[in-house]
Amino acid sequence: MFKVKQNHTFQNPMRQQIDQTTQGKKSDYAHAVGGVNQILDRNNIGISSRSQASVIDNVKKVETGERSEVNAHQREALNFGRDAFESAKKGNYKQAGVEAFGSTVNGLASLFKSIYTETPSEKQGIAPH
C-alpha cells in the first residue's frame, strides 16, 4: 500500500475510518486513497461526511468488482466538486481549493484509467477491431 509514513497516527476520525477501510485492499484505487488520505490528514484537511461515505463505498465496491475504478474516480470527481462549491459558499477557500484540486485529479484519473485499463476481452488476448 502507498503510505507516506507507515506509522502515521490519524488526527481526523473520519480519515482514520477511510484508512481502516483501505487496509488489506489490493486495488490501485484503494492504494491511492490510502496514500492521499494520509497526506490530507497530515495537513489537517477535512472531508465532508458525504465524501467520506462515498470514498469508503468506492473502496469496498472496487475491491469486490462491483464498481470499476473509472466509475469510482468519476464519483469522487463529482463529490469533491460539490464539496468545493459548498466550501467556497461558506468562505472556506483553502478547503474549497483542496476539494477542487481533488475533483480535478479524480477526473484525470478516470480519464487515464478509461484509456489504459484493459477490457475483459483484451485481458484474454482478444484485440479490439
MMTF fields as JSON, N, C-alpha, C and O atoms, coordinates in Angstrom:
{
  "mmtfVersion": "1.0.0",
  "mmtfProducer": "UNKNOWN",
  "numBonds": 515,
  "numAtoms": 516,
  "numGroups": 129,
  "numChains": 1,
  "numModels": 1,
  "chainsPerModel": [1],
  "groupsPerChain": [129],
  "chainIdList": ["A"],
  "bondAtomList": [4, 2, 8, 6, 12, 10, 16, 14, 20, 18, 24, 22, 28, 26, 32, 30, 36, 34, 40, 38, 44, 42, 48, 46, 52, 50, 56, 54, 60, 58, 64, 62, 68, 66, 72, 70, 76, 74, 80, 78, 84, 82, 88, 86, 92, 90, 96, 94, 100, 98, 104, 102, 108, 106, 112, 110, 116, 114, 120, 118, 124, 122, 128, 126, 132, 130, 136, 134, 140, 138, 144, 142, 148, 146, 152, 150, 156, 154, 160, 158, 164, 162, 168, 166, 172, 170, 176, 174, 180, 178, 184, 182, 188, 186, 192, 190, 196, 194, 200, 198, 204, 202, 208, 206, 212, 210, 216, 214, 220, 218, 224, 222, 228, 226, 232, 230, 236, 234, 240, 238, 244, 242, 248, 246, 252, 250, 256, 254, 260, 258, 264, 262, 268, 266, 272, 270, 276, 274, 280, 278, 284, 282, 288, 286, 292, 290, 296, 294, 300, 298, 304, 302, 308, 306, 312, 310, 316, 314, 320, 318, 324, 322, 328, 326, 332, 330, 336, 334, 340, 338, 344, 342, 348, 346, 352, 350, 356, 354, 360, 358, 364, 362, 368, 366, 372, 370, 376, 374, 380, 378, 384, 382, 388, 386, 392, 390, 396, 394, 400, 398, 404, 402, 408, 406, 412, 410, 416, 414, 420, 418, 424, 422, 428, 426, 432, 430, 436, 434, 440, 438, 444, 442, 448, 446, 452, 450, 456, 454, 460, 458, 464, 462, 468, 466, 472, 470, 476, 474, 480, 478, 484, 482, 488, 486, 492, 490, 496, 494, 500, 498, 504, 502, 508, 506, 512, 510],
  "bondOrderList": [1, 1, 1, 1, 1, 1, 1, 1, 1, 1, 1, 1, 1, 1, 1, 1, 1, 1, 1, 1, 1, 1, 1, 1, 1, 1, 1, 1, 1, 1, 1, 1, 1, 1, 1, 1, 1, 1, 1, 1, 1, 1, 1, 1, 1, 1, 1, 1, 1, 1, 1, 1, 1, 1, 1, 1, 1, 1, 1, 1, 1, 1, 1, 1, 1, 1, 1, 1, 1, 1, 1, 1, 1, 1, 1, 1, 1, 1, 1, 1, 1, 1, 1, 1, 1, 1, 1, 1, 1, 1, 1, 1, 1, 1, 1, 1, 1, 1, 1, 1, 1, 1, 1, 1, 1, 1, 1, 1, 1, 1, 1, 1, 1, 1, 1, 1, 1, 1, 1, 1, 1, 1, 1, 1, 1, 1, 1, 1],
  "groupList": [{"groupName": "MET", "atomNameList": ["N", "CA", "C", "O"], "elementList": ["N", "C", "C", "O"], "formalChargeList": [0, 0, 0, 0], "bondAtomList": [1, 0, 2, 1, 3, 2], "bondOrderList": [1, 1, 2], "singleLetterCode": "M", "chemCompType": "L-PEPTIDE LINKING"}, {"groupName": "PHE", "atomNameList": ["N", "CA", "C", "O"], "elementList": ["N", "C", "C", "O"], "formalChargeList": [0, 0, 0, 0], "bondAtomList": [1, 0, 2, 1, 3, 2], "bondOrderList": [1, 1, 2], "singleLetterCode": "F", "chemCompType": "L-PEPTIDE LINKING"}, {"groupName": "LYS", "atomNameList": ["N", "CA", "C", "O"], "elementList": ["N", "C", "C", "O"], "formalChargeList": [0, 0, 0, 0], "bondAtomList": [1, 0, 2, 1, 3, 2], "bondOrderList": [1, 1, 2], "singleLetterCode": "K", "chemCompType": "L-PEPTIDE LINKING"}, {"groupName": "VAL", "atomNameList": ["N", "CA", "C", "O"], "elementList": ["N", "C", "C", "O"], "formalChargeList": [0, 0, 0, 0], "bondAtomList": [1, 0, 2, 1, 3, 2], "bondOrderList": [1, 1, 2], "singleLetterCode": "V", "chemCompType": "L-PEPTIDE LINKING"}, {"groupName": "GLN", "atomNameList": ["N", "CA", "C", "O"], "elementList": ["N", "C", "C", "O"], "formalChargeList": [0, 0, 0, 0], "bondAtomList": [1, 0, 2, 1, 3, 2], "bondOrderList": [1, 1, 2], "singleLetterCode": "Q", "chemCompType": "L-PEPTIDE LINKING"}, {"groupName": "ASN", "atomNameList": ["N", "CA", "C", "O"], "elementList": ["N", "C", "C", "O"], "formalChargeList": [0, 0, 0, 0], "bondAtomList": [1, 0, 2, 1, 3, 2], "bondOrderList": [1, 1, 2], "singleLetterCode": "N", "chemCompType": "L-PEPTIDE LINKING"}, {"groupName": "HIS", "atomNameList": ["N", "CA", "C", "O"], "elementList": ["N", "C", "C", "O"], "formalChargeList": [0, 0, 0, 0], "bondAtomList": [1, 0, 2, 1, 3, 2], "bondOrderList": [1, 1, 2], "singleLetterCode": "H", "chemCompType": "L-PEPTIDE LINKING"}, {"groupName": "THR", "atomNameList": ["N", "CA", "C", "O"], "elementList": ["N", "C", "C", "O"], "formalChargeList": [0, 0, 0, 0], "bondAtomList": [1, 0, 2, 1, 3, 2], "bondOrderList": [1, 1, 2], "singleLetterCode": "T", "chemCompType": "L-PEPTIDE LINKING"}, {"groupName": "PRO", "atomNameList": ["N", "CA", "C", "O"], "elementList": ["N", "C", "C", "O"], "formalChargeList": [0, 0, 0, 0], "bondAtomList": [1, 0, 2, 1, 3, 2], "bondOrderList": [1, 1, 2], "singleLetterCode": "P", "chemCompType": "L-PEPTIDE LINKING"}, {"groupName": "ARG", "atomNameList": ["N", "CA", "C", "O"], "elementList": ["N", "C", "C", "O"], "formalChargeList": [0, 0, 0, 0], "bondAtomList": [1, 0, 2, 1, 3, 2], "bondOrderList": [1, 1, 2], "singleLetterCode": "R", "chemCompType": "L-PEPTIDE LINKING"}, {"groupName": "ILE", "atomNameList": ["N", "CA", "C", "O"], "elementList": ["N", "C", "C", "O"], "formalChargeList": [0, 0, 0, 0], "bondAtomList": [1, 0, 2, 1, 3, 2], "bondOrderList": [1, 1, 2], "singleLetterCode": "I", "chemCompType": "L-PEPTIDE LINKING"}, {"groupName": "ASP", "atomNameList": ["N", "CA", "C", "O"], "elementList": ["N", "C", "C", "O"], "formalChargeList": [0, 0, 0, 0], "bondAtomList": [1, 0, 2, 1, 3, 2], "bondOrderList": [1, 1, 2], "singleLetterCode": "D", "chemCompType": "L-PEPTIDE LINKING"}, {"groupName": "GLY", "atomNameList": ["N", "CA", "C", "O"], "elementList": ["N", "C", "C", "O"], "formalChargeList": [0, 0, 0, 0], "bondAtomList": [1, 0, 2, 1, 3, 2], "bondOrderList": [1, 1, 2], "singleLetterCode": "G", "chemCompType": "PEPTIDE LINKING"}, {"groupName": "SER", "atomNameList": ["N", "CA", "C", "O"], "elementList": ["N", "C", "C", "O"], "formalChargeList": [0, 0, 0, 0], "bondAtomList": [1, 0, 2, 1, 3, 2], "bondOrderList": [1, 1, 2], "singleLetterCode": "S", "chemCompType": "L-PEPTIDE LINKING"}, {"groupName": "TYR", "atomNameList": ["N", "CA", "C", "O"], "elementList": ["N", "C", "C", "O"], "formalChargeList": [0, 0, 0, 0], "bondAtomList": [1, 0, 2, 1, 3, 2], "bondOrderList": [1, 1, 2], "singleLetterCode": "Y", "chemCompType": "L-PEPTIDE LINKING"}, {"groupName": "ALA", "atomNameList": ["N", "CA", "C", "O"], "elementList": ["N", "C", "C", "O"], "formalChargeList": [0, 0, 0, 0], "bondAtomList": [1, 0, 2, 1, 3, 2], "bondOrderList": [1, 1, 2], "singleLetterCode": "A", "chemCompType": "L-PEPTIDE LINKING"}, {"groupName": "LEU", "atomNameList": ["N", "CA", "C", "O"], "elementList": ["N", "C", "C", "O"], "formalChargeList": [0, 0, 0, 0], "bondAtomList": [1, 0, 2, 1, 3, 2], "bondOrderList": [1, 1, 2], "singleLetterCode": "L", "chemCompType": "L-PEPTIDE LINKING"}, {"groupName": "GLU", "atomNameList": ["N", "CA", "C", "O"], "elementList": ["N", "C", "C", "O"], "formalChargeList": [0, 0, 0, 0], "bondAtomList": [1, 0, 2, 1, 3, 2], "bondOrderList": [1, 1, 2], "singleLetterCode": "E", "chemCompType": "L-PEPTIDE LINKING"}],
  "groupTypeList": [0, 1, 2, 3, 2, 4, 5, 6, 7, 1, 4, 5, 8, 0, 9, 4, 4, 10, 11, 4, 7, 7, 4, 12, 2, 2, 13, 11, 14, 15, 6, 15, 3, 12, 12, 3, 5, 4, 10, 16, 11, 9, 5, 5, 10, 12, 10, 13, 13, 9, 13, 4, 15, 13, 3, 10, 11, 5, 3, 2, 2, 3, 17, 7, 12, 17, 9, 13, 17, 3, 5, 15, 6, 4, 9, 17, 15, 16, 5, 1, 12, 9, 11, 15, 1, 17, 13, 15, 2, 2, 12, 5, 14, 2, 4, 15, 12, 3, 17, 15, 1, 12, 13, 7, 3, 5, 12, 16, 15, 13, 16, 1, 2, 13, 10, 14, 7, 17, 7, 8, 13, 17, 2, 4, 12, 10, 15, 8, 6],
  "groupIdList": [1, 2, 3, 4, 5, 6, 7, 8, 9, 10, 11, 12, 13, 14, 15, 16, 17, 18, 19, 20, 21, 22, 23, 24, 25, 26, 27, 28, 29, 30, 31, 32, 33, 34, 35, 36, 37, 38, 39, 40, 41, 42, 43, 44, 45, 46, 47, 48, 49, 50, 51, 52, 53, 54, 55, 56, 57, 58, 59, 60, 61, 62, 63, 64, 65, 66, 67, 68, 69, 70, 71, 72, 73, 74, 75, 76, 77, 78, 79, 80, 81, 82, 83, 84, 85, 86, 87, 88, 89, 90, 91, 92, 93, 94, 95, 96, 97, 98, 99, 100, 101, 102, 103, 104, 105, 106, 107, 108, 109, 110, 111, 112, 113, 114, 115, 116, 117, 118, 119, 120, 121, 122, 123, 124, 125, 126, 127, 128, 129],
  "secStructList": [7, 7, 7, 1, 7, 6, 6, 7, 7, 7, 1, 1, 2, 2, 2, 2, 2, 2, 2, 2, 2, 2, 6, 6, 7, 7, 1, 2, 2, 2, 2, 2, 2, 2, 2, 2, 2, 2, 2, 2, 2, 2, 6, 6, 7, 7, 7, 7, 2, 2, 2, 2, 2, 2, 2, 2, 2, 2, 2, 2, 2, 2, 2, 2, 6, 1, 1, 7, 2, 2, 2, 2, 2, 2, 2, 2, 2, 2, 2, 2, 2, 2, 2, 2, 2, 2, 2, 2, 2, 6, 6, 7, 2, 2, 2, 2, 2, 2, 2, 2, 2, 2, 2, 2, 2, 2, 2, 2, 2, 2, 2, 2, 2, 2, 2, 2, 1, 7, 7, 2, 2, 2, 2, 6, 6, 7, 7, 7, 7],
  "xCoordList": [0.833, 0.0, 0.88, 1.905, 0.472, 1.17, 0.895, -0.201, 1.892, 1.767, 2.936, 4.071, 2.646, 3.69, 4.539, 5.765, 3.886, 4.546, 3.861, 2.654, 4.593, 3.986, 3.282, 2.267, 3.797, 3.221, 2.463, 2.496, 1.792, 1.036, -0.126, -0.853, -0.296, -1.443, -2.434, -2.136, -3.597, -4.599, -5.184, -5.519, -5.297, -5.869, -7.371, -8.13, -7.797, -9.196, -9.873, -9.507, -10.854, -11.512, -12.144, -12.196, -12.622, -13.222, -12.156, -12.395, -10.99, -9.895, -9.367, -8.926, -9.41, -8.989, -9.908, -9.446, -11.214, -12.158, -11.88, -11.978, -11.532, -11.165, -9.932, -9.876, -8.94, -7.708, -7.997, -7.455, -8.84, -9.185, -9.847, -9.636, -10.638, -11.313, -10.315, -10.53, -9.233, -8.256, -7.303, -6.641, -7.226, -6.289, -6.542, -7.666, -5.494, -5.572, -6.176, -6.26, -6.592, -7.189, -6.081, -4.975, -6.38, -5.366, -5.514, -4.597, -6.62, -6.846, -5.946, -5.544, -5.645, -4.897, -5.669, -5.079, -6.981, -7.827, -7.637, -7.416, -7.723, -7.568, -6.183, -6.042, -5.167, -3.803, -3.671, -3.058, -4.241, -4.185, -4.952, -4.479, -6.137, -6.938, -6.154, -6.134, -5.514, -4.758, -3.659, -3.497, -2.908, -1.817, -2.294, -1.802, -3.249, -3.762, -4.461, -4.314, -5.219, -5.92, -4.932, -5.185, -3.814, -2.804, -2.187, -1.997, -1.875, -1.308, -2.273, -1.861, -3.548, -4.541, -4.702, -4.864, -4.659, -4.751, -3.542, -3.688, -2.369, -1.144, -1.175, -0.52, -1.932, -2.034, -3.338, -3.712, -4.024, -5.241, -6.321, -6.987, -6.481, -7.521, -8.696, -8.546, -9.85, -11.037, -11.683, -11.206, -12.771, -13.559, -15.023, -15.326, -15.914, -17.338, -17.801, -17.199, -18.862, -19.384, -19.883, -19.778, -20.431, -20.89, -19.711, -19.8, -18.613, -17.456, -16.788, -16.317, -16.743, -16.167, -16.95, -16.36, -18.268, -19.108, -18.916, -18.884, -18.79, -18.589, -17.251, -17.177, -16.2, -14.871, -14.879, -14.382, -15.44, -15.5, -16.3, -15.886, -17.433, -18.259, -17.484, -17.526, -16.785, -15.999, -14.897, -14.702, -14.176, -13.085, -13.643, -13.082, -14.745, -15.341, -15.831, -15.586, -16.518, -17.101, -16.064, -16.218, -15.025, -13.944, -13.266, -12.943, -13.055, -12.368, -13.151, -12.555, -14.477, -15.296, -15.623, -16.192, -15.26, -15.558, -16.942, -17.359, -17.649, -18.991, -18.961, -19.943, -17.808, -17.666, -16.275, -15.301, -16.189, -14.891, -14.129, -14.724, -12.811, -12.004, -12.348, -12.327, -12.66, -13.053, -14.277, -14.297, -15.298, -16.517, -16.269, -16.861, -15.416, -15.101, -14.475, -14.841, -13.538, -12.91, -13.925, -13.881, -14.823, -15.858, -16.744, -17.07, -17.125, -17.962, -17.248, -17.849, -15.961, -15.207, -15.021, -15.046, -14.838, -14.72, -15.985, -15.91, -17.151, -18.418, -18.585, -18.963, -18.302, -18.471, -17.542, -17.973, -16.283, -15.341, -15.658, -15.431, -16.18, -16.62, -17.766, -17.77, -18.741, -19.849, -19.329, -19.746, -18.403, -17.846, -17.108, -17.21, -16.367, -15.637, -16.606, -16.354, -17.7, -18.717, -19.295, -19.425, -19.639, -20.211, -19.205, -19.57, -17.944, -16.924, -16.697, -16.54, -16.68, -16.488, -17.656, -17.457, -18.88, -20.054, -19.953, -20.449, -19.299, -19.144, -17.914, -17.654, -17.156, -15.962, -14.732, -13.716, -14.793, -13.647, -12.857, -12.957, -12.08, -11.429, -10.278, -10.033, -9.571, -8.494, -9.093, -8.613, -10.139, -10.798, -11.376, -11.259, -11.991, -12.569, -11.495, -11.72, -10.34, -9.239, -8.755, -8.505, -8.622, -8.19, -9.239, -8.9, -10.498, -11.575, -11.659, -11.896, -11.469, -11.472, -10.301, -10.445, -9.152, -7.985, -8.274, -7.946, -8.888, -9.247, -10.233, -10.148, -11.159, -12.122, -11.403, -11.687, -10.478, -9.713, -8.85, -8.817, -8.154, -7.283, -8.102, -7.691, -9.258, -10.095, -10.658, -10.791, -10.989, -11.435, -10.342, -10.604, -9.124, -7.99, -7.694, -7.376, -7.798, -7.57, -8.603, -8.279, -9.839, -10.893, -10.561, -10.7, -10.128, -9.751, -8.586, -8.631, -7.552, -6.382, -6.764, -6.384, -7.528, -7.934, -8.805, -8.7, -9.657, -10.53, -9.739, -10.135, -8.642, -7.818, -6.888, -6.672, -6.334, -5.279, -5.677, -4.825, -6.928, -7.374, -7.895, -8.757, -7.359, -7.792, -9.232, -9.667, -9.947, -11.288, -11.131, -10.041, -12.213, -12.114, -11.65, -10.887, -12.106, -11.666, -10.178, -9.468, -9.71, -8.284, -7.417, -6.313, -7.922, -7.185, -7.064, -6.13, -8.001, -7.976, -7.176, -7.091, -6.591, -5.776, -6.554, -6.021, -7.806, -8.634, -8.513, -8.996, -7.874, -7.644, -8.921, -9.701, -9.139, -10.314, -10.156, -9.035, -11.251, -11.208, -11.277, -11.254],
  "yCoordList": [-1.177, 0.0, 1.243, 1.291, 2.236, 3.511, 4.29, 4.813, 4.36, 5.146, 6.11, 5.756, 7.315, 8.308, 7.984, 8.083, 7.598, 7.278, 6.037, 6.06, 4.982, 3.712, 3.779, 3.11, 4.571, 4.58, 5.883, 6.388, 6.411, 7.652, 7.447, 6.458, 8.378, 8.377, 9.408, 10.602, 8.949, 9.833, 10.763, 10.348, 12.029, 13.05, 13.191, 13.461, 13.009, 13.175, 11.799, 10.929, 11.59, 10.275, 9.83, 8.634, 10.779, 10.409, 9.861, 8.901, 10.475, 9.987, 8.653, 7.81, 8.458, 7.179, 6.052, 4.948, 6.335, 5.321, 4.974, 3.813, 5.979, 5.708, 4.827, 3.858, 5.16, 4.366, 2.914, 1.991, 2.72, 1.359, 0.581, -0.624, 1.265, 0.616, 0.189, -0.82, 0.939, 0.607, -0.519, -1.106, -0.825, -1.831, -3.19, -3.691, -3.769, -5.096, -5.141, -6.213, -4.012, -3.982, -4.012, -3.53, -4.577, -4.776, -3.875, -3.808, -3.192, -2.376, -1.144, -0.634, -0.683, 0.574, 1.71, 2.598, 1.675, 2.718, 2.799, 3.882, 1.659, 1.645, 2.129, 2.842, 1.75, 2.184, 3.692, 4.352, 4.236, 5.683, 6.413, 7.414, 5.902, 6.512, 6.51, 7.513, 5.396, 5.297, 6.339, 6.973, 6.521, 7.486, 8.921, 9.719, 9.251, 10.623, 10.963, 12.073, 10.019, 10.229, 10.579, 11.474, 9.872, 10.152, 11.537, 12.272, 11.892, 13.216, 14.311, 15.293, 14.137, 15.138, 15.212, 16.302, 14.079, 14.086, 14.787, 15.57, 14.514, 15.148, 16.656, 17.383, 17.129, 18.567, 19.161, 20.28, 18.385, 18.834, 19.3, 20.309, 18.554, 18.836, 17.909, 16.687, 18.491, 17.718, 17.085, 17.217, 16.405, 15.771, 15.804, 15.631, 16.025, 16.042, 14.61, 13.641, 14.501, 13.166, 12.485, 11.266, 13.27, 12.7, 12.112, 10.994, 12.852, 12.353, 11.192, 10.253, 11.246, 10.13, 8.852, 7.807, 8.935, 7.756, 7.267, 6.061, 8.186, 7.822, 7.12, 6.112, 7.655, 7.05, 5.638, 4.704, 5.484, 4.154, 3.191, 2.051, 3.638, 2.806, 2.415, 1.261, 3.372, 3.088, 2.075, 1.147, 2.244, 1.306, -0.108, -1.046, -0.253, -1.586, -2.166, -3.336, -1.356, -1.877, -2.117, -3.041, -1.318, -1.576, -2.892, -3.691, -3.112, -4.328, -5.586, -6.605, -5.527, -6.711, -6.827, -7.827, -5.802, -5.828, -5.3, -5.336, -4.814, -4.284, -2.916, -2.499, -2.219, -0.897, -0.823, -1.306, -0.224, -0.059, 1.103, 1.992, 1.08, 2.19, 3.467, 4.557, 3.335, 4.5, 5.154, 6.367, 4.353, 4.897, 5.454, 6.47, 4.82, 5.33, 6.723, 7.627, 6.892, 8.205, 9.238, 10.399, 8.825, 9.745, 10.22, 11.404, 9.296, 9.642, 10.622, 11.572, 10.377, 11.277, 12.648, 13.661, 12.695, 13.992, 14.808, 16.002, 14.166, 14.869, 15.272, 16.405, 14.344, 14.652, 15.764, 16.68, 15.699, 16.729, 18.066, 19.124, 18.019, 19.252, 19.903, 21.116, 19.091, 19.601, 20.19, 21.266, 19.452, 19.926, 21.253, 22.142, 21.388, 22.632, 23.8, 24.876, 23.588, 24.627, 25.016, 26.199, 24.012, 24.271, 24.978, 25.911, 24.543, 25.174, 26.624, 27.497, 26.881, 28.249, 29.14, 30.295, 28.595, 29.368, 29.773, 30.827, 28.92, 29.207, 30.068, 30.427, 30.399, 31.216, 30.445, 31.048, 29.112, 28.286, 27.973, 26.882, 28.95, 28.873, 27.879, 27.281, 27.694, 26.694, 25.303, 24.542, 24.986, 23.688, 23.552, 22.498, 24.605, 24.586, 24.33, 23.585, 24.937, 24.737, 23.3, 22.73, 22.716, 21.314, 20.409, 19.476, 20.684, 19.854, 20.011, 19.036, 21.225, 21.439, 20.705, 20.112, 20.742, 20.009, 18.506, 17.809, 18.01, 16.588, 16.194, 15.1, 17.074, 16.819, 16.703, 15.804, 17.614, 17.603, 16.356, 15.713, 16.016, 14.832, 13.573, 12.714, 13.458, 12.281, 12.247, 11.17, 13.393, 13.435, 12.962, 12.203, 13.407, 12.966, 11.486, 10.775, 11.025, 9.596, 8.739, 7.674, 9.207, 8.495, 8.403, 7.345, 9.504, 9.526, 8.578, 7.781, 8.664, 7.801, 6.328, 5.515, 5.996, 4.599, 4.104, 2.944, 4.966, 4.535, 4.276, 3.447, 4.968, 4.788, 3.589, 2.86, 3.379, 2.394, 1.117, 0.26, 0.968, -0.263, -1.222, -0.872, -2.432, -3.426, -3.871, -3.978, -4.123, -4.686, -6.182, -6.731, -6.847, -8.29, -9.058, -10.018, -8.639, -9.309, -9.104, -10.037, -7.882, -7.6, -8.409, -8.828, -8.624, -9.436, -10.877, -11.582, -11.319, -12.671, -12.737, -13.792, -11.608, -11.582, -11.258, -11.386, -10.842, -10.512, -9.007, -8.202, -8.649, -7.231, -6.594, -7.252, -5.31, -4.629, -4.43, -4.35, -4.353, -4.2, -2.753, -2.423],
  "zCoordList": [0.0, 0.0, 0.0, 0.68, -0.761, -0.838, 0.441, 0.639, 1.296, 2.52, 2.576, 2.255, 2.984, 3.117, 4.337, 4.294, 5.42, 6.679, 7.249, 7.492, 7.458, 7.871, 9.22, 9.414, 10.156, 11.499, 11.793, 12.915, 10.79, 10.957, 11.922, 11.826, 12.845, 13.748, 13.238, 13.195, 12.858, 12.277, 13.33, 14.44, 12.951, 13.826, 13.581, 14.511, 12.334, 11.956, 11.969, 11.178, 12.856, 12.933, 11.613, 11.325, 10.815, 9.531, 8.587, 7.854, 8.612, 7.771, 8.298, 7.517, 9.611, 10.179, 9.705, 9.418, 9.624, 9.13, 7.672, 7.276, 6.875, 5.481, 5.447, 4.689, 6.268, 6.307, 6.68, 6.071, 7.666, 8.088, 6.955, 6.817, 6.155, 5.032, 3.957, 3.285, 3.788, 2.742, 3.156, 2.3, 4.444, 4.929, 4.277, 4.277, 3.727, 3.132, 1.74, 1.14, 1.223, -0.117, -1.164, -0.92, -2.328, -3.358, -4.579, -5.397, -4.723, -5.92, -5.929, -4.884, -7.139, -7.283, -6.624, -6.009, -6.756, -6.192, -4.67, -4.129, -3.986, -2.527, -2.122, -1.128, -2.877, -2.559, -2.71, -1.871, -3.771, -3.986, -2.883, -2.346, -2.552, -1.492, -0.179, 0.534, 0.139, 1.393, 1.493, 2.536, 0.429, 0.444, 0.493, 1.291, -0.356, -0.403, 0.909, 1.42, 1.456, 2.712, 3.825, 4.631, 3.862, 4.894, 4.704, 5.673, 3.461, 3.185, 3.644, 4.262, 3.34, 3.72, 5.236, 5.785, 5.913, 7.372, 7.984, 8.922, 7.468, 7.991, 7.816, 8.563, 6.832, 6.582, 7.11, 6.763, 7.962, 8.63, 7.649, 7.877, 6.563, 5.566, 5.853, 5.854, 6.094, 6.427, 5.206, 4.079, 5.465, 4.409, 4.854, 6.035, 3.909, 4.262, 4.561, 4.099, 5.329, 5.63, 4.361, 4.23, 3.415, 2.142, 1.369, 0.86, 1.281, 0.532, 1.253, 0.612, 2.576, 3.322, 3.038, 2.767, 3.098, 2.833, 1.406, 1.161, 0.471, -0.923, -1.14, -1.844, -0.533, -0.672, -0.097, -0.726, 1.089, 1.717, 0.849, 0.641, 0.347, -0.533, -1.793, -2.219, -2.382, -3.583, -3.314, -4.099, -2.212, -1.886, -1.786, -2.351, -1.066, -0.887, -2.212, -2.507, -3.007, -4.25, -5.337, -6.135, -5.388, -6.358, -6.0, -6.88, -4.724, -4.276, -4.639, -4.989, -4.56, -4.868, -6.357, -6.795, -7.133, -8.557, -8.892, -10.05, -7.896, -8.112, -8.802, -9.416, -8.691, -9.31, -9.936, -9.358, -11.102, -11.756, -11.118, -10.509, -11.268, -10.779, -11.538, -10.966, -12.815, -13.617, -12.987, -12.777, -12.684, -12.101, -10.704, -10.339, -9.922, -8.583, -8.684, -7.933, -9.605, -9.783, -10.289, -9.883, -11.161, -11.645, -10.495, -10.397, -9.639, -8.493, -7.563, -7.064, -7.342, -6.461, -7.101, -6.402, -8.408, -9.083, -8.84, -8.549, -8.96, -8.722, -7.261, -6.965, -6.348, -4.919, -4.464, -3.764, -4.848, -4.411, -5.077, -4.49, -6.299, -6.948, -6.18, -5.974, -5.757, -4.939, -3.627, -3.199, -2.999, -1.734, -1.92, -1.076, -3.021, -3.283, -3.39, -2.847, -4.083, -4.237, -2.871, -2.56, -2.065, -0.737, 0.172, 0.888, 0.15, 0.986, 0.574, 1.428, -0.726, -1.219, -0.793, -0.416, -0.855, -0.429, 1.037, 1.432, 1.85, 3.275, 3.558, 4.707, 2.503, 2.687, 3.094, 3.442, 3.059, 3.429, 2.154, 1.593, 1.717, 0.41, 0.353, -0.695, 1.455, 1.464, 1.234, 0.394, 1.985, 1.834, 0.428, -0.195, -0.062, -1.411, -2.455, -3.409, -2.283, -3.23, -3.245, -4.307, -2.057, -1.971, -2.61, -3.338, -2.341, -2.907, -4.423, -5.136, -4.916, -6.368, -7.006, -8.075, -6.36, -6.856, -6.861, -7.822, -5.782, -5.709, -6.791, -7.349, -7.086, -8.156, -9.495, -10.286, -9.739, -10.993, -11.109, -12.159, -10.036, -10.047, -10.302, -11.082, -9.65, -9.869, -11.281, -11.863, -11.837, -13.232, -14.174, -15.107, -13.931, -14.763, -14.556, -15.509, -13.32, -13.043, -13.766, -14.292, -13.789, -14.508, -15.993, -16.607, -16.554, -17.968, -18.235, -19.172, -17.418, -17.579, -17.476, -18.318, -16.422, -16.236, -17.392, -17.789, -17.933, -19.025, -20.299, -21.118, -20.468, -21.664, -21.528, -22.496, -20.335, -20.158, -19.434, -19.197, -19.083, -18.436, -19.499, -20.305, -19.483, -20.46, -20.195, -19.049, -21.268, -21.153, -20.844, -21.003, -20.402, -20.167, -21.416, -21.305, -22.595, -23.831, -24.072, -24.445, -23.857, -24.052, -23.081, -23.429, -21.868, -20.889, -21.367, -20.984, -22.203, -22.748, -24.047, -24.677, -24.443, -25.66, -26.929, -28.031, -26.784, -27.941, -28.177, -27.382, -29.259, -29.573, -30.109, -30.799, -29.794, -30.352, -31.858, -32.361, -32.56, -34.019, -34.398, -35.583]
}
